[in-house]
Amino acid sequence: MEPHVERMLNEQKELCEKIEKLGEFISKNPIFDKLSKDEQYDMKLQLGAMELYSSVLQHRIERATA
């Protein structure tokens, strides 16, 4: 496998772990509800951006390995 593809796969794995952790914090941690509405909004926005980034990265990986 090409080195750049391996780097993308590693990046995808790390990103998925971060997405899972942030998603769990937002949905399950009572501390999230105590944050300001602005902070909650920004964290949800960040999660969405990370999910979009993951999707784009997945498309690149699929093209590179096809």
N, C-alpha and C positions, 0 to 999 in steps of 0.2 A: 504494500500500500504506500502511496505517495506520502511524503512527510507532511505536506499541507493538509491532506485529508485526515491524517492522524491528529493533527493539531485541531482541526475543526471538530472531530469526534470527541476529543478531550474537552474542548470548550463547551460543546453541546451537553456533555455529561455534567460538568460543573454548573452550567447554567440551569439545567433541569433540577439539580439539587437546591440551588438558590431559589428557584421559582416555587418549589415545594415548601421550603422553609418559610418564605414570605407569605405564601398563600395560607399556610397553617396558622401563622401568627395573626393574619388579618381575620381569619374565620373562627379561630378557636381560643385565642389568648385574650383574657379579660383586660389586659393592659391596653390592648388596641382601642377598646371603647373609652378609655380614659384620656386618650390623646386628643389634641385639638382637632377640630373638623378639617382644618387646613392640612395638618399632618396626615390624617386618615386619607384625605383625598390624594395627597401626593404619593402615599404608599400604594394606594390602589392604582394610580396612574403609572407608577414605577412597575408594578406587577404586570400591567397590560403591555407596557413597552418591552419588558423582558420576555413575555410570551410571544410578542410579534418578532422580536429578535431571534428567538428560538425557532420560530416557524421559517424565517428567512434562512437561517443557518441550516435547517433540515433540508430545505430545497437545494441549497448549494451542495450539501453532502450527497444527496440523491443524484444530482447531475454529475458530480465528480466520480461516483462509484457505478454509474450506469454503463 
